[in-house]
Amino acid sequence: MEGTRPGGAAPAGGAGSGSASGSFPSLFPPGLHGIYGECRRLYPEQPNPLQVTAILKYWLGGPDPLDYVSMYRNIGNPALNVPEHWHYVSFGLSDLYGDNRVHEFTGTDGPSGFGFELTFRLKRETGESAPPTWPAELMQGLARYVFQSENTFCSGDHVSWHSPLDNSESRIQHMLLTEDPQMQPVQTPFGVVTFLQIVGVCTEELHAAQQWNGQGILELLRTVPVAGGPWLITDMRRGETIFEIDPHLQERVDKGIETDGSNLSGVSAKCAWDDLSRPPEDDEDSRSICIGTQPRRLSGKDTEQIRETLRRGLEINSKPVLPPINAQRQNGLNHDRAPYSSLFAMVGGDQKHLGAHQVRVAADGSRKDSLESESSAAIIPHELIRTRQLESVHLKFNQESGALIPLCLRGRLLHGRHFTYKSITGDTAITFVSTGVEGAFATEEHPYAAHGPWLQILLTEEFVERMLEDLEDLNSPEEFKLPKEYSWPEKKLKVSILPDAVFDNPLH
């Protein structure tokens, strides 16, 4: 539970906090001091902002990781056509205390805690005298995901939320993340803190970010004052997308997709795969995963070897490289008011390694197993399990995941890249690779190969073009009934689009 009170930095509102530079008591936590100092730089006239605070702190067993969310009134910038708005700043994703009560202290040179705090800019409505508190709940939900999964965010990330951010009838139902336009990185005694701003977007804008990239859509939003403007201020009453406001912007997105492809390298989704080339009772490999059964367990020693291999990654070279599946801990969100979504997303496919910060989040209320969990078979490296070449495979996706297959093929594989589906209900992973990707264990001679629960599928450009034609109706998923099946017998490949219940209930 949270409470709202004035004096957001109640510790800072006491003696010694009267100047903009801040002369803080020695008992004031240094990490909190650093962030509050940056806030005071921007808002010297608001030393005691309204603040939402976690009544029972996270480090005392409370459910909310953010100790505080401060709320400031920003007058905007009329010269830049920036309207007056409320500015929200979180306290708690970074290390506020330096005593290991929340974050492990690792030194002053690296990131403090997770290395960032969240901000949000909400357009102030006429006559509104106090900031709404729902953005603080939204920020707590994102913070819960970060703490539970240990996956951080970075600029350009998108968040599939699938519900109005304020639980109204608004079209603003998803989020992009970018650098806050005013707040500068802060060096604290516990490391560096940067500030990532949440930007509310419509579904069509989210899809454009997925098909192309988040940074490109953010730049378009900056050019449309009513859709965010230069400071990317969220207006929950915005009723039109940027493409409805200015149809020419769609042409820029289409050209970007054609030229650049998509930088979305994967999603955590509802998916599964079956090896149709061997009977399910084949136990030849005692550490292989037979999809549809409970995963076999690895010893603690094996798990540590897996983790170390995942940390090392692959050597950097000049070609698109297939990195190991990221050591994500997909615990999801514990956000009571948020609806369920089956998609998390990752970017950075053109980088040589997928870092933990490259995982996006959806409003999911359940805990998930992870690739790095101790009870997981994980993505098993060569020294622990042999690669199995498969003759025939059956891929299974729910409707939301299946709708991204054309993006995978057109935006990724035709640009010489890779795309991964990671199951949110288990350790299964499916990676599509093109012939230009190095580091894959699937080859043109053996296009279907598996390491335990991780399946790789290599598709030639010719086959990708054919699949795009055959899967064209996936672009309009509302027009077909489930289940839906696609098959390429000569390739020994089958794809099924199934109801969510198949994945939600393993006994279904």
C-alpha positions in Angstrom: 0.0 0.0 0.0 1.1 3.5 -0.7 0.4 6.9 0.9 0.6 10.4 -0.4 2.1 13.2 1.6 3.8 16.5 1.1 7.5 16.8 1.6 8.7 14.2 -0.8 11.9 14.2 0.6 10.6 14.3 4.1 14.2 13.6 5.2 15.3 16.4 2.9 12.7 18.8 4.1 14.2 19.2 7.5 17.1 21.2 8.7 19.8 22.0 6.2 17.6 21.6 3.1 16.8 25.1 2.4 19.1 26.0 -0.5 19.0 24.8 -4.1 22.4 23.3 -3.8 21.3 21.4 -0.7 23.0 21.2 2.6 21.7 17.9 3.9 21.9 16.3 7.3 24.5 13.6 7.7 21.7 11.1 8.3 20.2 11.7 4.9 21.0 8.7 2.7 23.7 9.6 0.2 22.0 7.9 -2.8 18.7 9.7 -2.1 20.6 12.9 -1.6 22.1 12.6 -5.1 18.8 12.2 -6.8 17.0 14.7 -4.7 19.8 17.2 -5.5 19.1 16.8 -9.2 15.4 17.4 -8.6 16.2 20.5 -6.6 18.3 21.8 -9.5 15.3 21.6 -11.7 12.7 22.7 -9.1 14.4 25.0 -6.6 11.0 26.5 -5.8 9.6 23.1 -4.9 11.7 21.8 -2.0 8.9 19.6 -0.6 6.9 18.1 -3.5 3.9 15.9 -3.1 5.1 12.3 -2.8 3.7 8.8 -3.0 5.6 6.6 -0.5 5.6 2.9 0.2 4.2 2.7 3.7 6.0 -0.6 4.3 9.4 -0.4 2.6 10.5 -3.1 0.2 13.6 -3.8 2.4 11.2 -4.4 5.3 9.1 -6.9 3.4 6.7 -4.6 1.6 5.5 -5.2 -2.0 6.6 -1.9 -3.6 10.3 -1.6 -4.6 10.2 2.2 -4.9 10.5 3.9 -1.6 9.2 7.2 -3.0 7.8 8.8 -6.2 8.1 12.6 -6.1 5.6 14.7 -8.1 6.6 18.1 -9.4 4.7 20.8 -11.3 6.6 21.7 -14.4 5.6 25.0 -16.2 6.8 23.7 -19.5 8.4 25.9 -22.2 6.0 28.0 -24.3 8.8 28.9 -26.7 9.2 25.2 -27.6 5.5 24.5 -27.5 5.9 22.4 -24.3 2.7 22.5 -22.2 2.5 22.6 -18.4 2.7 19.1 -17.0 3.3 16.9 -13.9 6.8 15.4 -13.6 7.1 12.2 -11.6 10.5 10.9 -10.4 11.1 7.5 -8.8 13.4 6.7 -5.9 14.5 3.1 -5.4 15.7 1.4 -8.6 19.1 2.9 -7.8 21.0 2.3 -4.5 19.7 4.9 -2.1 21.4 3.6 1.1 24.7 1.8 0.2 24.3 -0.7 3.1 23.1 -3.7 1.0 19.6 -3.5 2.4 18.2 -3.5 -1.1 21.1 -3.4 -3.7 24.5 -4.9 -3.5 27.2 -2.2 -3.3 29.6 -2.8 -6.2 31.6 0.4 -6.2 31.4 3.9 -7.4 32.5 3.5 -11.0 29.6 1.4 -12.2 25.8 1.8 -12.0 24.1 2.5 -8.7 21.7 -0.4 -8.1 20.0 -1.0 -11.4 21.6 2.2 -12.7 18.5 4.2 -13.4 15.4 5.8 -12.0 12.1 6.2 -13.9 10.4 9.5 -14.7 7.0 10.3 -16.3 5.6 13.6 -17.7 1.8 13.9 -17.7 0.0 16.8 -19.3 -1.7 18.9 -16.7 -5.4 19.3 -17.2 -7.0 22.7 -17.0 -8.0 23.4 -13.4 -6.0 20.5 -12.0 -4.5 21.5 -8.7 -2.8 18.3 -7.7 -1.1 15.6 -9.7 -2.9 12.3 -10.2 -1.3 9.4 -8.3 -1.9 6.6 -10.8 1.5 7.2 -12.6 3.2 6.2 -9.3 1.3 2.9 -9.4 2.4 2.4 -12.9 6.0 3.1 -12.0 5.8 0.6 -9.0 4.6 -2.0 -11.5 7.5 -1.6 -13.8 9.9 -1.5 -10.8 8.5 -4.8 -9.5 9.3 -6.4 -12.8 12.8 -5.0 -12.7 13.4 -6.3 -9.2 11.9 -9.7 -9.8 13.5 -10.3 -13.1 16.7 -8.4 -12.6 16.2 -7.1 -16.2 16.8 -3.4 -16.6 15.5 -1.0 -19.2 17.2 1.3 -21.7 16.3 4.1 -24.0 14.2 2.9 -27.0 12.6 0.0 -25.1 8.9 -0.5 -25.4 6.4 -1.9 -22.9 3.4 -3.8 -24.1 0.7 -3.0 -21.5 -2.6 -3.7 -23.3 -4.7 -1.4 -21.2 -5.1 2.3 -20.7 -2.3 3.4 -18.4 -4.8 5.2 -16.2 -7.5 2.5 -16.4 -9.8 4.9 -18.3 -11.0 4.6 -21.9 -7.8 6.2 -23.3 -6.1 5.0 -26.4 -2.7 5.4 -24.6 -2.2 1.7 -23.7 1.5 1.1 -24.1 4.8 2.7 -23.3 8.2 3.6 -24.8 11.2 4.6 -22.8 13.7 7.3 -23.5 16.2 9.6 -21.7 14.5 12.3 -19.6 15.0 15.6 -21.5 15.9 17.7 -18.4 17.4 15.4 -15.8 21.1 14.7 -16.1 23.0 11.6 -14.9 23.9 11.7 -11.2 27.2 10.4 -9.7 26.5 9.1 -6.2 28.8 7.4 -3.7 27.2 4.2 -4.9 27.5 4.6 -8.6 25.9 6.5 -11.5 22.1 7.0 -11.9 20.5 7.9 -15.2 16.8 8.9 -15.7 14.6 7.0 -18.1 11.3 8.6 -19.0 8.1 6.7 -19.6 6.2 7.8 -22.7 2.6 6.7 -23.3 1.7 5.5 -26.8 -1.2 4.1 -28.8 -1.3 0.5 -30.0 -0.5 1.5 -33.6 2.6 3.4 -32.4 3.7 0.4 -30.4 3.3 -1.9 -33.4 5.4 0.6 -35.5 8.1 0.5 -32.8 8.1 -3.3 -33.0 8.2 -3.4 -36.8 10.9 -0.7 -37.0 12.5 0.5 -33.8 11.6 2.5 -30.7 14.0 5.3 -31.2 12.6 6.0 -34.7 9.0 6.3 -33.3 10.2 8.5 -30.4 11.7 10.9 -32.9 8.4 11.0 -34.8 6.5 11.7 -31.6 8.8 14.6 -30.8 7.7 16.2 -34.1 4.0 16.1 -33.2 3.2 18.6 -30.3 -0.1 16.9 -29.4 1.5 13.5 -29.3 4.4 14.4 -27.0 6.4 17.2 -28.6 10.1 17.7 -27.8 9.8 16.7 -24.2 7.5 13.7 -25.0 4.7 14.6 -22.6 2.0 12.0 -22.3 -1.6 13.3 -22.9 -4.0 10.6 -21.8 -6.8 12.4 -23.7 -5.0 12.1 -27.0 -7.6 10.5 -29.4 -5.5 10.1 -32.5 -2.3 8.3 -33.4 0.6 10.2 -35.0 -0.3 8.4 -38.3 -3.9 9.8 -38.1 -2.6 13.3 -37.3 0.0 13.2 -40.1 -0.5 10.3 -42.6 2.9 11.1 -44.1 4.6 9.7 -41.0 3.5 6.2 -42.0 5.6 6.6 -45.2 8.6 7.3 -43.0 8.0 4.2 -40.9 7.5 2.0 -44.0 10.7 3.3 -45.6 12.5 2.7 -42.3 11.3 -0.8 -42.0 12.3 -1.5 -45.6 15.7 0.0 -45.2 16.6 -0.9 -41.6 14.3 -3.9 -40.8 13.3 -4.3 -37.2 15.6 -4.1 -34.2 13.2 -6.3 -32.1 15.3 -9.5 -31.7 12.8 -11.5 -29.8 9.8 -11.9 -27.5 9.0 -13.9 -24.5 5.7 -15.5 -25.4 3.3 -18.4 -25.3 5.0 -21.0 -27.5 6.2 -24.6 -27.7 7.8 -27.0 -30.1 7.6 -30.7 -30.8 10.3 -32.9 -32.3 8.3 -35.0 -34.8 11.3 -37.0 -35.9 11.6 -39.0 -32.7 9.0 -40.7 -30.5 8.3 -39.0 -27.2 9.5 -42.0 -25.2 13.0 -41.7 -26.6 15.2 -41.1 -23.6 18.5 -41.4 -25.4 19.7 -38.1 -24.1 19.1 -38.0 -20.4 19.4 -34.3 -20.2 17.3 -33.4 -23.2 13.9 -31.8 -22.8 10.9 -33.5 -24.3 8.4 -30.8 -24.9 5.1 -31.5 -23.2 6.7 -33.2 -20.2 8.2 -31.8 -17.1 11.8 -30.6 -17.7 14.6 -32.7 -16.3 16.7 -31.0 -13.7 20.4 -30.2 -13.8 22.7 -30.5 -10.9 23.9 -27.3 -9.1 27.3 -27.7 -10.6 25.9 -28.0 -14.1 23.8 -24.9 -13.5 26.8 -22.9 -12.5 28.6 -24.0 -15.6 25.7 -22.8 -17.7 25.6 -19.5 -16.0 29.3 -18.9 -16.6 29.0 -19.9 -20.3 26.0 -17.5 -20.7 28.0 -14.7 -19.1 31.0 -15.3 -21.4 28.9 -15.1 -24.5 30.3 -15.2 -28.0 33.4 -13.5 -29.5 32.6 -10.3 -31.4 33.1 -10.4 -35.1 32.0 -8.3 -38.1 28.9 -10.4 -39.1 25.5 -10.6 -37.4 26.1 -12.9 -34.5 23.6 -15.1 -32.7 24.3 -14.6 -29.0 23.2 -17.1 -26.4 19.7 -16.6 -25.1 19.8 -13.9 -22.5 20.0 -15.0 -18.9 16.6 -13.5 -18.2 14.6 -14.1 -15.1 11.2 -13.6 -16.5 9.2 -13.2 -13.3 6.8 -10.7 -14.8 4.9 -8.1 -12.9 2.8 -8.3 -9.9 0.4 -5.5 -10.9 -3.1 -6.2 -9.6 -4.8 -3.7 -11.9 -3.0 -4.6 -15.1 -4.4 -7.1 -17.6 -2.5 -10.1 -18.8 -0.3 -10.0 -21.9 1.6 -12.9 -23.3 4.4 -10.9 -24.8 7.6 -9.6 -23.4 10.1 -8.2 -26.0 13.8 -7.9 -26.6 15.9 -5.6 -28.8 19.5 -5.2 -29.7 19.6 -7.9 -32.3 22.3 -6.0 -34.3 24.5 -5.9 -31.2 27.0 -8.7 -30.6 25.5 -9.6 -27.3 22.0 -9.5 -25.7 22.3 -7.8 -22.4 19.8 -8.0 -19.5 18.6 -4.5 -20.2 17.3 -5.5 -23.6 14.2 -7.2 -22.3 10.8 -5.5 -22.4 7.9 -6.1 -20.3 4.2 -6.6 -20.5 1.6 -6.3 -17.7 1.7 -9.9 -16.5 0.8 -10.8 -13.0 2.4 -14.2 -12.6 5.9 -15.4 -11.8 7.8 -17.1 -14.5 10.6 -19.7 -14.5 13.8 -18.4 -16.0 16.5 -19.5 -18.3 18.9 -19.0 -15.4 16.8 -20.4 -12.6 18.4 -23.2 -10.5 15.6 -25.5 -11.4 15.9 -24.8 -15.1 17.7 -26.8 -17.8 18.5 -23.3 -19.3 20.1 -22.9 -22.6 22.6 -25.7 -22.4 26.0 -25.1 -23.8 28.0 -27.6 -25.9 30.0 -28.9 -23.1 26.9 -30.0 -21.2 24.7 -31.5 -23.9 25.1 -32.5 -27.5 23.3 -30.8 -30.3 20.5 -32.8 -31.8 19.7 -32.5 -35.5 15.9 -32.9 -36.0 14.3 -34.1 -39.2 10.8 -32.6 -38.6 9.4 -30.0 -36.2 6.1 -28.6 -35.1 6.0 -25.1 -33.8 3.1 -23.9 -31.6 2.2 -20.2 -30.8 -0.7 -18.4 -29.3 -2.5 -15.8 -31.5 -0.6 -12.8 -30.2 2.8 -14.5 -30.7 1.9 -15.9 -34.1 1.0 -12.4 -35.3 4.7 -11.5 -34.9 5.9 -14.3 -37.3 5.7 -12.0 -40.4 7.7 -9.4 -38.4 10.3 -12.1 -37.6 10.5 -13.1 -41.3 10.3 -9.8 -43.1 11.9 -7.4 -40.5 14.6 -9.8 -39.2 15.5 -12.8 -41.4 15.4 -11.0 -44.7 17.9 -8.5 -43.2 20.3 -11.3 -42.2 19.3 -11.4 -38.6 17.7 -13.7 -36.0 14.6 -13.7 -33.9 13.8 -15.6 -30.7 10.6 -16.7 -29.0 11.2 -17.6 -25.3 8.3 -19.3 -23.5 6.9 -17.5 -20.5 5.4 -20.7 -19.2 8.6 -22.8 -19.2 12.2 -23.0 -20.5 11.3 -23.6 -24.2 12.9 -21.2 -26.7 12.6 -21.1 -30.5 15.2 -19.0 -32.5 14.8 -18.4 -36.2 18.1 -17.6 -38.0 19.0 -16.6 -41.5 22.0 -17.9 -43.4 24.0 -14.7 -42.5 24.0 -15.3 -38.8 27.1 -16.7 -37.2 27.2 -18.7 -34.0 24.1 -20.8 -34.8 24.1 -24.5 -34.4 21.4 -24.9 -37.1 22.9 -25.2 -40.6 21.6 -25.3 -44.1 22.4 -29.0 -44.1 20.6 -29.5 -40.8 18.2 -26.6 -40.5 16.5 -27.8 -37.3 18.8 -28.3 -34.3 18.2 -28.3 -30.6 20.2 -27.8 -27.4 17.8 -29.2 -24.8 14.7 -26.9 -24.8 16.3 -24.4 -27.3 15.4 -25.0 -30.9 17.0 -23.2 -33.8 15.5 -23.1 -37.2 17.5 -21.9 -40.2 15.4 -20.5 -43.1 16.8 -19.6 -46.5 15.7 -16.4 -48.1 13.7 -18.3 -50.7 11.8 -20.2 -48.1 11.2 -17.1 -46.0 9.6 -15.4 -49.1 7.3 -18.4 -49.5 6.3 -18.5 -45.9 5.4 -14.8 -46.0 3.0 -15.5 -48.8 1.5 -18.5 -47.0 1.2 -16.7 -43.7 -0.3 -13.5 -45.1 -3.5 -13.9 -43.1 -1.5 -13.6 -39.9 -1.5 -9.9 -40.6 -5.2 -9.9 -39.9 -5.5 -12.5 -37.1 -9.0 -11.3 -36.2 -10.3 -12.8 -39.5 -9.6 -16.4 -38.8 -10.6 -18.9 -36.2 -8.4 -20.9 -33.9 -6.8 -23.4 -34.1 -5.0 -22.5 -37.4 -2.4 -24.7 -39.0 0.2 -24.2 -41.7 2.3 -26.9 -43.2 5.2 -27.3 -45.6 5.5 -31.1 -45.9 8.6 -31.0 -48.2 10.4 -29.0 -45.5 9.0 -31.2 -42.7 7.8 -28.1 -40.9 4.4 -27.4 -39.3 3.2 -24.2 -37.5 0.0 -24.1 -35.4 -1.7 -21.1 -34.0 -3.6 -22.2 -30.9 -5.8 -20.7 -28.2 -4.2 -19.4 -25.0 -5.7 -22.2 -23.0 -3.4 -24.7 -24.6 -0.4 -22.9 -23.1 -2.1 -21.8 -19.8 -3.1 -25.3 -18.9 -0.4 -27.9 -19.7 -3.0 -30.7 -19.2 -5.4 -29.2 -21.7 
